[in-house]
Amino acid sequence: MIVDPSAPEVTPPAVVTSPDGWLRATVDELHAGVVLSVNYTAGTPLPGVAGVRKVRITRKDSGAPVAVSVRSADTAWAVGGGGSAYDHEAPLGIPLIYTATPVFADGTAGPASSLALTVPVPSAPADVWIKSLDEPGLSARVTVLTWPSLKWASRINTADVEGSPFPAAAQDVYGAAESSITIDAEGEQIALLERLLTTPGVRLIQTGPGNRRRDQYVLFSDPEQTLDGAPDGSRTYSAGVLQVARPDTAGQPLRIPGWSFDILAESFETFDAVTASYSSFASLAVNGAL
């Protein structure tokens, strides 16, 4: 793989709103994510909105049998009827349906709100993403020159049977796919790729449906670096890849690329300056994306 540092930035698409006006979403194409926000006081307010404490948001794609929870909204705080989430794991190039359900103080759930959108597949050749789940801003859009082979280990236990040429055998599910990967990086992307490969944590590898490669949650192992030429030139990284299960989503915090309380404090000198720049706390939470 090689990183494409010249990939152009794109204009964010229009905001999509659920028919009831409570759930809104927009695609963050710069990081291939989805920004989500609920406001149960919008339009015709949700009855009992003052009792809303949290919101649960799920995502259902056209190729999946069931919906899955959005990592930062399982569940998200929505005190006063407003809450935010960021989905850094949305499949690329597949129609998606997001559904938000309010949770009241007594634990009961309110009516669901839904909307549909699609996260575009980035244009070739840089049509693959390697993403960090813990730090969405630590993600790289790369080009695959040669797809790595995949190997699924069989798990079969056998025992000889007296008087029979055939063994007794029991077969478990196949092991997760193992492979290797090679990534080239230039300039500022060298440090980014090195952090992705050498910092512990689950990574997500994604591409569009046209490449016929399912999204994979992986652990990188034994990364190696070689120089492609002069010391100031590009670097080539190789690493082992082990597929793992999707990490648990329950209770995970909101993480948005390039946005945090520390960045907010560095950007504004006073709280008055903050309130003058954002129309609501929900807007502040997602840095004005919604």
Residue pairs with C-beta under 8 A, 6 or more apart in sequence:
1 128
1 130
1 142
1 143
1 144
1 145
1 181
1 182
1 183
1 184
2 142
2 143
2 145
2 183
2 184
2 185
2 186
3 126
3 140
3 141
3 142
3 143
3 183
3 184
3 185
3 186
3 189
3 192
3 193
4 125
4 126
4 141
4 142
4 143
5 186
5 187
5 188
5 189
7 122
7 126
7 141
9 29
9 30
10 29
10 30
12 26
12 27
12 28
12 29
12 289
13 26
13 27
13 29
14 26
15 24
15 25
15 26
15 290
16 24
16 25
16 26
16 115
16 116
16 117
17 23
17 24
17 115
18 24
18 100
18 113
18 114
18 115
19 113
20 43
20 44
20 111
20 113
21 42
21 43
21 44
22 38
22 39
22 40
22 42
22 43
22 46
22 100
22 113
23 36
23 37
23 38
23 57
23 98
23 100
23 113
23 114
23 115
24 36
24 37
24 38
24 39
24 115
24 290
25 34
25 35
25 36
25 37
25 98
25 115
25 117
25 290
26 34
26 35
26 289
26 290
27 33
27 34
27 35
27 117
27 119
27 120
28 34
28 35
28 86
28 257
28 289
29 119
29 120
29 122
30 257
31 88
31 136
31 137
31 139
31 257
32 88
32 90
32 92
32 119
32 122
32 129
32 131
32 139
32 141
32 206
33 86
33 87
33 88
33 90
33 119
33 136
33 257
34 86
34 87
34 90
34 96
34 98
34 117
34 119
35 84
35 85
35 86
35 256
35 286
35 289
35 290
36 57
36 70
36 73
36 84
36 85
36 86
36 87
36 98
36 100
36 290
37 82
37 83
37 84
37 85
37 282
37 285
37 286
37 290
38 55
38 57
38 78
38 81
38 82
38 83
38 84
38 100
38 102
38 113
39 81
39 82
39 280
39 282
40 46
40 49
40 52
40 78
40 81
40 82
40 102
40 110
41 49
41 80
41 81
41 82
45 81
46 52
46 81
46 102
46 110
46 111
48 104
48 110
49 80
49 81
50 80
50 81
51 104
51 105
51 106
52 78
52 79
52 80
52 81
52 102
52 103
52 104
52 105
52 110
53 77
53 78
53 79
53 103
53 104
53 105
54 75
54 76
54 77
54 78
54 83
54 102
54 103
55 73
55 75
55 76
55 78
55 83
55 85
55 100
55 101
55 102
55 103
56 69
56 73
56 74
56 75
56 76
56 100
56 101
56 103
56 109
57 69
57 70
57 73
57 74
57 76
57 85
57 87
57 98
57 99
57 100
57 101
58 67
58 68
58 69
58 70
58 98
58 99
58 101
59 67
59 68
59 69
59 70
59 87
59 90
59 96
59 97
59 98
60 66
60 67
60 68
60 96
60 97
60 99
61 90
61 91
61 94
61 95
61 96
61 97
62 94
62 95
62 96
63 91
63 94
63 209
67 97
67 99
68 246
68 249
69 249
69 250
70 85
70 87
70 98
70 249
71 87
71 88
71 89
71 133
71 249
71 252
72 85
72 86
72 87
72 252
72 253
72 254
72 255
73 83
73 85
73 100
74 249
74 250
74 251
74 252
75 103
76 83
76 84
76 85
76 254
77 83
78 102
78 103
81 102
82 280
82 281
82 282
83 282
84 254
84 282
84 285
84 286
84 290
85 254
86 136
86 254
86 255
86 256
86 286
87 98
88 131
88 133
88 136
88 139
88 204
88 255
88 257
89 131
89 133
89 204
89 215
89 246
90 96
90 119
91 119
91 206
91 215
92 119
92 120
92 121
92 122
92 129
92 206
92 207
92 208
92 209
93 118
93 119
93 120
93 121
93 208
93 209
93 210
94 118
94 119
94 209
95 116
95 117
95 118
96 116
96 117
96 118
96 119
97 114
97 115
97 116
98 114
98 115
98 116
98 117
99 112
99 113
99 114
100 112
100 113
100 114
101 109
101 110
101 111
101 112
101 113
102 109
102 110
102 111
103 109
103 110
104 110
121 127
121 207
121 208
121 209
121 210
122 129
122 141
124 143
125 143
125 144
126 141
126 142
126 143
127 143
127 144
127 207
127 208
127 211
128 141
128 142
128 143
128 144
128 205
128 206
128 207
128 211
129 139
129 140
129 141
129 142
129 204
129 205
129 206
129 207
130 139
130 140
130 142
130 183
130 196
130 203
130 204
130 205
131 138
131 139
131 203
131 204
131 205
131 206
132 138
132 139
132 196
132 199
132 201
132 203
132 204
133 201
133 202
133 203
133 204
133 217
133 247
134 201
134 202
134 255
135 255
136 255
136 256
136 257
137 257
137 258
138 192
138 195
138 196
138 199
139 196
139 257
140 189
140 192
140 193
140 196
142 183
144 207
144 211
145 182
146 182
147 211
147 213
148 179
148 180
148 181
148 182
148 241
149 179
150 177
150 178
150 179
151 177
151 178
151 179
152 174
152 175
152 176
152 177
152 178
153 174
153 175
153 178
154 171
154 174
154 175
155 171
155 172
155 173
155 174
155 175
156 169
156 170
156 171
156 172
157 169
157 170
157 171
157 172
158 167
158 168
158 169
159 167
159 168
159 169
160 167
160 168
161 167
161 168
176 242
176 243
176 244
177 216
177 243
178 240
178 241
178 242
178 243
179 240
179 241
180 238
180 239
180 240
180 241
181 220
181 238
181 239
181 241
182 236
182 237
182 238
183 193
183 197
183 236
183 237
183 238
183 239
184 228
184 234
184 235
184 236
184 237
185 192
185 193
185 194
185 234
185 235
185 236
185 237
186 233
186 234
186 235
190 234
190 235
193 235
193 237
194 223
194 225
194 235
194 237
196 203
196 220
197 220
197 223
197 237
197 239
198 223
202 217
202 218
202 219
202 244
202 247
203 217
203 218
203 219
203 220
204 215
204 216
204 217
204 218
205 213
205 215
205 216
205 218
205 241
206 215
207 213
216 241
216 243
217 243
217 244
217 245
217 246
217 247
218 241
218 242
218 243
218 244
219 241
219 242
219 244
220 239
220 240
220 241
221 239
221 240
221 241
221 242
222 239
222 240
223 237
223 238
223 239
224 237
224 238
224 239
225 235
225 236
225 237
226 235
226 236
226 238
227 233
227 235
227 236
228 234
228 235
228 236
254 285
256 286
256 287
258 287
259 286
259 287
264 274
264 284
268 274
268 277
274 284
277 288
278 284
278 288
282 290
283 290
